[in-house]
Amino acid sequence: MVVFSLIFYSVGYTPHLLLLLASIYVNYRIALAIDGREGWPRQKMLIIGVTGNALLLCIFKYTGFLVENLNVLLEPAHVHIPVPRISLPLGISFYSFHAISYLADIYKRRVHANPSLAQFTLYMCMFPQLVAGPIVRYSSVARQLGERRTTWGRFSAGMRIFVIGLAWKVLIADEVAGIADGIFDSTTAPTFVEALAGVFAYTIQIYFDFGGYSAMAVGLGVMVGFTLPRNFRLPYAALSITDFWRRWHMSLSSWLRDYVYITLGGNRRGPARTYMNLWAVFLLCGLWHGASWNFVIWGAYHGAFLVLERAWLGRWLKRLPGGLSHLYTVVVVMFGWVFFRAETFSGAMDIFRGLFGLNGFYDQSLALGFGLHPLSIAALTAGTLIGFWRWRRPAILKGDGLVATGADYAMVAVLMAICVLWVGGGTGTPFLYYRF
């Protein structure tokens, strides 16, 4: 498993494998040092470990961003620092968070350091979740690192989950990607219809792309004996932004809650401190996703709504009919995706001008070129039905795949065949969360 995982990772860019191996070995030694000490020496080793992982992430992910902003501040003095071009190692955001949570849990005596370097290496680099999550806690897989149970039944269940995730990615996310790319990347003054189509297409794309990857990772994990955490639970059916974050990228939101929010004091020091902690956590959440002010704005935007809901808005939402609360959540989330998807702040403003009708309502000569065709319309429709509504659906469509009938097996076989044809006959798009 270790050898295969390392080969799998090295296909992306082999030199980054050395960085991963160095991170694994250093964290392995620091974990043993924390577990073998008491008092201040124990705390000091935790500080060294967390600081080292955070510094590693900052160097490779944020150096260019920091230098660019420093140049803006130094511009009046006519000073310019060359911006370094540092390639982002695949999965560094995820394996750095794995290491930090592992060291923190050892410090809090929730787990003991694993004396086996091979098992710890497997925890850090198991191939299903290495490059794009979900974020796995050591405690959830500690026993499975040395004792995995693999049966034909579990292999079958894992394969069904994998195929559903693959279908989400290939048949839905990739089909609507052209609409989102056409509006966000090629249109400078979108009309209302174009802007709405682009934002809605991206809303579908990012859920089924990342949700599809997560399902594939969970499915592969089950096939080889691991139980990985579920990462999505119908987030677009949420009735508030607070509820949305209980359902979206659940491994990240729970990680931020347990290792950042609670560490900052959580809700134990009065309302004002609670609101500050919430906002700080989501500023970090935005920055974690990328070195761009748009991501910071996106995090601050979600943090602001979480604070408002905790302060007073949440009480009003509970009194509204479910349909209105649902509509509020979807609109807020979709507006937030504009900052998340746009490459620049001015690009986000172009989309917002379109959404508010400042560029007109509809222009047929422009609308024909942004990717609407029967297959993309079918993908949008399927994504809406699967992603936005709480209707009773077959277990096979829920993405868990743990209970199956003969019809489910037939559906999976058909989906797998269609996915193979789609991938072989076209150009697939990379998983969106590879960039993080």
C-alpha positions in Angstrom: 0.0 0.0 0.0 2.8 2.4 0.9 4.8 1.7 -2.3 1.7 1.9 -4.5 0.6 5.2 -2.9 4.0 6.8 -3.4 4.2 5.7 -7.0 0.6 7.1 -7.5 1.7 10.4 -6.0 4.9 10.6 -8.0 3.0 10.5 -11.3 1.9 14.1 -10.6 5.4 15.6 -10.2 8.2 13.3 -9.0 10.4 15.9 -7.1 7.5 16.8 -4.8 7.6 13.2 -3.6 10.8 14.1 -1.7 9.0 16.9 0.1 6.2 14.5 1.1 8.7 11.9 2.4 10.6 14.6 4.4 7.3 15.8 5.9 6.3 12.2 6.8 9.7 11.5 8.5 9.9 14.8 10.4 6.3 14.5 11.7 6.9 10.8 12.7 9.9 11.8 14.8 8.1 14.8 16.4 5.1 12.7 17.2 7.3 10.2 19.1 9.0 13.1 20.9 5.6 14.6 22.0 4.4 11.2 23.2 7.5 10.6 25.3 7.6 14.0 27.1 5.7 15.8 29.8 5.1 19.5 30.6 6.9 22.2 28.8 9.1 19.9 26.6 5.9 18.2 25.4 4.3 21.5 24.6 7.5 22.8 22.9 7.6 19.8 20.5 3.9 20.4 19.6 4.7 24.1 18.8 7.7 23.1 16.7 5.6 20.5 14.8 2.6 22.7 14.1 4.8 25.7 13.2 6.9 23.5 10.8 3.8 22.2 9.0 2.2 25.6 8.8 5.5 27.1 7.5 5.9 24.4 4.9 2.4 25.2 3.6 3.0 28.9 3.7 6.3 28.7 1.8 4.9 26.7 -1.1 1.4 28.1 -1.2 1.6 31.8 -0.2 5.1 33.1 -0.9 4.1 34.5 -4.3 0.9 36.0 -2.9 2.8 37.7 0.0 5.5 39.1 -2.3 2.9 40.5 -4.8 1.1 42.3 -2.0 4.3 43.6 -0.5 5.2 45.0 -3.9 2.0 46.9 -3.9 2.9 48.5 -0.6 6.4 49.3 -1.8 5.3 50.7 -5.1 5.4 54.4 -3.9 9.1 53.8 -3.0 9.8 52.4 -6.4 10.9 49.1 -4.9 10.0 45.8 -6.6 10.8 42.4 -5.3 10.9 39.6 -7.9 7.9 37.3 -7.4 9.2 33.7 -7.0 7.4 31.1 -9.0 7.0 28.1 -6.7 5.0 25.1 -8.0 2.4 23.9 -5.5 3.0 20.3 -4.4 -0.1 18.2 -5.0 -2.1 17.6 -1.9 0.1 19.7 0.4 -2.9 21.4 2.0 -4.4 18.0 2.9 -1.4 16.2 4.2 -0.2 19.2 6.2 -3.6 19.3 8.0 -3.3 15.5 8.5 0.0 16.0 10.3 -1.2 18.9 12.4 -4.3 17.0 13.6 -2.1 13.9 14.4 0.3 15.9 16.5 -2.5 17.8 18.3 -4.3 14.6 19.1 -1.2 13.0 20.6 -0.6 16.1 22.6 -4.2 16.0 24.0 -3.7 12.3 24.7 -6.5 11.2 22.4 -4.1 8.8 20.6 -0.6 7.5 21.0 2.2 8.1 18.5 2.4 5.1 16.1 5.9 3.5 16.5 5.7 2.0 13.0 7.1 4.3 10.4 5.4 2.2 7.7 2.0 2.6 9.2 2.4 6.3 9.8 3.6 6.7 6.2 0.5 4.9 5.0 -1.7 7.2 7.1 -0.1 10.2 5.5 -0.1 9.1 1.9 -2.8 6.4 1.4 -3.6 6.9 -2.3 -7.4 7.3 -2.3 -7.4 10.6 -0.3 -3.8 11.8 -0.7 -4.2 14.4 -3.4 -7.6 16.0 -2.6 -9.0 14.7 0.6 -11.2 14.1 2.5 -9.1 15.1 5.6 -8.8 11.9 7.6 -8.2 11.9 11.4 -5.6 9.4 12.6 -8.0 8.1 15.2 -10.5 7.0 12.6 -8.1 4.8 10.7 -5.5 3.9 13.4 -6.6 0.3 13.8 -7.1 -0.2 10.0 -3.5 0.7 9.3 -2.4 -2.6 10.7 -5.6 -4.7 10.6 -7.8 -4.3 7.5 -10.7 -6.5 6.7 -11.4 -6.9 3.0 -14.2 -9.1 1.7 -15.9 -9.4 -1.7 -18.9 -7.7 -0.2 -16.9 -4.7 0.9 -15.1 -4.6 -2.4 -18.4 -4.7 -4.3 -19.8 -1.9 -2.1 -16.7 0.2 -2.6 -16.8 -0.3 -6.3 -20.4 0.9 -6.4 -19.5 4.0 -4.4 -16.6 4.6 -6.7 -18.7 4.4 -9.9 -21.3 6.8 -8.6 -18.6 9.3 -7.8 -17.0 8.8 -11.2 -20.5 9.4 -12.8 -21.0 12.6 -10.8 -17.6 13.9 -12.0 -17.7 12.8 -15.6 -21.4 12.9 -16.6 -22.4 16.0 -14.5 -19.5 18.2 -13.4 -17.5 17.9 -16.7 -20.6 18.5 -18.8 -21.6 21.7 -17.1 -18.0 23.0 -16.8 -18.1 24.5 -20.3 -20.9 26.8 -19.3 -19.1 28.0 -16.2 -15.8 28.4 -18.0 -17.4 30.2 -20.9 -19.1 32.8 -18.7 -16.4 33.3 -16.1 -13.4 33.2 -18.4 -14.6 34.6 -21.8 -17.3 37.1 -21.0 -16.6 40.6 -19.7 -20.1 42.0 -19.6 -22.5 39.1 -19.1 -26.2 39.7 -19.3 -28.5 38.6 -16.4 -29.3 35.3 -18.1 -25.6 34.6 -18.9 -24.4 35.5 -15.4 -27.1 33.4 -13.8 -26.3 30.5 -16.1 -22.6 30.7 -15.3 -23.0 30.9 -11.6 -25.6 28.1 -11.5 -23.4 25.9 -13.7 -20.5 26.4 -11.4 -22.7 25.7 -8.4 -23.5 22.3 -9.9 -19.9 21.7 -11.2 -18.0 22.3 -7.9 -20.4 20.1 -5.9 -20.4 17.1 -8.3 -16.7 17.5 -9.0 -15.5 17.5 -5.4 -18.4 15.4 -4.2 -17.6 12.9 -7.0 -13.9 12.8 -6.0 -14.8 12.3 -2.4 -17.1 9.4 -3.2 -14.4 7.9 -5.4 -11.9 8.2 -2.5 -14.3 6.7 0.0 -15.2 3.9 -2.5 -11.5 3.1 -3.2 -10.9 3.1 0.6 -13.7 0.6 1.2 -12.3 -1.6 -1.6 -8.9 -1.9 0.1 -10.2 -2.1 3.7 -10.3 1.5 4.9 -13.4 3.4 6.2 -12.9 7.1 5.2 -15.1 9.9 6.4 -18.1 11.0 4.4 -17.4 14.5 3.1 -20.8 15.7 1.8 -24.4 15.3 3.0 -26.7 17.0 0.5 -25.3 20.5 1.2 -27.6 22.4 -1.3 -30.6 21.2 0.6 -29.5 23.1 3.8 -31.9 25.6 5.4 -29.2 28.0 6.6 -25.5 28.7 6.0 -24.8 27.1 9.4 -26.5 24.0 8.2 -24.7 24.2 4.9 -21.3 24.0 6.6 -22.5 20.9 8.5 -23.0 19.3 5.1 -20.3 20.8 2.8 -16.7 19.5 2.9 -17.5 18.0 6.4 -13.9 16.8 7.0 -12.6 20.4 6.6 -15.3 22.1 8.6 -15.0 19.7 11.5 -11.2 20.0 11.4 -11.4 23.8 11.6 -13.9 23.5 14.4 -11.9 21.1 16.5 -8.4 22.5 15.9 -8.9 26.2 15.3 -12.3 27.4 16.6 -12.2 25.5 19.9 -8.5 26.3 20.4 -9.4 30.0 20.0 -11.9 29.7 22.8 -15.0 28.6 20.8 -18.2 30.0 22.3 -16.9 29.9 25.9 -15.9 33.6 26.3 -19.1 35.5 25.4 -20.9 36.4 22.2 -18.4 39.0 20.9 -15.4 36.6 21.2 -17.5 33.8 19.7 -18.3 36.0 16.6 -14.6 36.9 16.3 -13.6 33.3 16.5 -16.1 32.3 13.8 -15.0 35.0 11.5 -11.3 34.2 12.1 -11.9 30.5 11.3 -13.6 31.3 8.0 -11.0 33.8 7.0 -8.5 30.9 7.5 -10.9 28.6 5.6 -10.9 31.0 2.6 -7.1 31.4 2.7 -6.6 27.7 2.9 -8.4 27.3 -0.4 -6.0 29.5 -2.3 -3.6 32.5 -2.2 -5.9 35.1 -3.5 -8.0 38.0 -2.1 -11.0 36.5 -3.7 -10.7 33.4 -1.5 -10.2 35.6 1.6 -13.4 37.6 0.6 -15.3 34.3 0.1 -14.2 33.1 3.6 -15.1 36.5 5.2 -18.5 36.4 3.4 -19.4 33.0 4.8 -18.1 34.0 8.2 -20.3 37.1 8.2 -23.4 35.1 7.5 -22.5 32.5 10.2 -22.1 35.4 12.7 -25.5 36.9 11.6 -27.2 33.6 11.9 -25.8 33.0 15.4 -26.6 36.5 16.5 -30.2 36.8 15.4 -30.9 35.7 11.8 -31.0 32.0 12.7 -34.0 32.5 14.9 -35.9 34.1 12.0 -34.9 31.4 9.5 -36.5 28.7 11.8 -39.8 30.6 11.6 -39.8 30.8 7.8 -41.3 28.1 5.6 -38.7 25.5 4.6 -38.9 26.6 1.0 -37.9 30.2 1.8 -35.1 29.2 4.1 -33.8 26.8 1.4 -34.0 29.6 -1.2 -32.1 32.0 1.1 -29.3 29.4 1.6 -29.0 28.6 -2.1 -28.9 32.3 -3.1 -26.2 33.1 -0.5 -24.1 30.1 -1.4 -24.3 30.9 -5.2 -23.3 34.5 -4.6 -20.3 33.3 -2.6 -19.3 31.0 -5.5 -18.8 34.1 -7.7 -15.8 35.1 -5.5 -14.6 31.5 -5.3 -14.6 30.9 -9.1 -13.6 34.3 -10.5 -9.9 34.7 -11.2 -9.8 38.3 -10.1 -11.9 40.7 -8.0 -12.8 42.7 -11.2 -13.9 39.5 -12.8 -16.2 38.8 -9.8 -17.6 42.3 -10.1 -18.4 41.7 -13.8 -20.5 38.7 -12.9 -22.3 40.6 -10.1 -23.1 43.4 -12.6 -24.7 40.8 -14.8 -26.6 39.2 -11.9 -28.1 42.6 -11.0 -29.1 43.3 -14.6 -26.7 46.2 -15.3 -25.6 44.6 -18.6 -29.1 43.9 -19.9 -31.3 40.9 -19.5 -30.5 38.7 -22.5 -28.4 38.9 -25.7 -29.1 36.0 -28.0 -25.9 36.6 -30.1 -23.8 36.1 -27.0 -25.8 33.4 -25.3 -25.4 30.9 -28.1 -21.7 30.6 -27.5 -21.4 29.7 -23.8 -21.9 25.9 -23.9 -25.6 25.2 -23.7 -26.4 22.0 -25.6 -28.7 19.0 -24.9 -26.1 17.1 -22.9 -25.2 20.1 -20.7 -28.9 20.9 -20.1 -29.4 17.2 -19.1 -26.5 17.4 -16.7 -27.8 20.6 -15.2 -31.2 19.0 -14.7 -29.7 15.8 -13.2 -27.5 17.9 -10.9 -30.5 20.0 -9.7 -32.6 16.9 -9.0 -29.9 15.0 -7.2 -28.2 17.9 -5.4 -31.0 20.3 -4.3 -34.0 18.4 -3.2 -34.7 16.1 -0.3 -36.7 13.5 -2.1 -36.7 9.8 -1.4 -34.2 8.3 -3.8 -32.7 4.8 -4.4 -29.7 4.1 -2.1 -27.5 3.9 -5.2 -28.1 7.6 -5.9 -27.1 8.7 -2.4 -23.5 8.0 -3.0 -23.2 5.4 -0.2 -23.8 2.3 -2.2 -23.8 0.0 0.9 -27.1 -1.7 0.1 -27.6 -2.9 -3.4 -30.2 -4.8 -5.5 -29.9 -6.4 -8.9 -31.2 -3.1 -10.4 -28.5 -1.2 -8.6 -25.8 -3.5 -10.1 -27.3 -3.0 -13.5 -27.3 0.7 -13.1 -23.7 0.8 -11.9 -22.6 -1.4 -14.9 -24.4 1.0 -17.3 -22.9 4.1 -15.6 -19.4 2.6 -15.7 -19.7 1.8 -19.4 -21.0 5.3 -20.2 -18.2 6.9 -18.1 -15.5 4.9 -19.9 -17.0 6.0 -23.3 -17.2 9.7 -22.1 -13.6 9.7 -20.9 -12.3 7.9 -23.9 -14.2 10.1 -26.4 -13.5 13.5 -25.0 -11.2 15.6 -22.9 -11.8 15.4 -19.2 -11.1 18.3 -16.9 -8.9 17.9 -13.8 -10.5 17.7 -10.4 -11.1 21.2 -9.1 -9.7 20.6 -5.7 -6.3 19.5 -7.1 -5.5 23.2 -7.1 -5.9 23.5 -3.4 
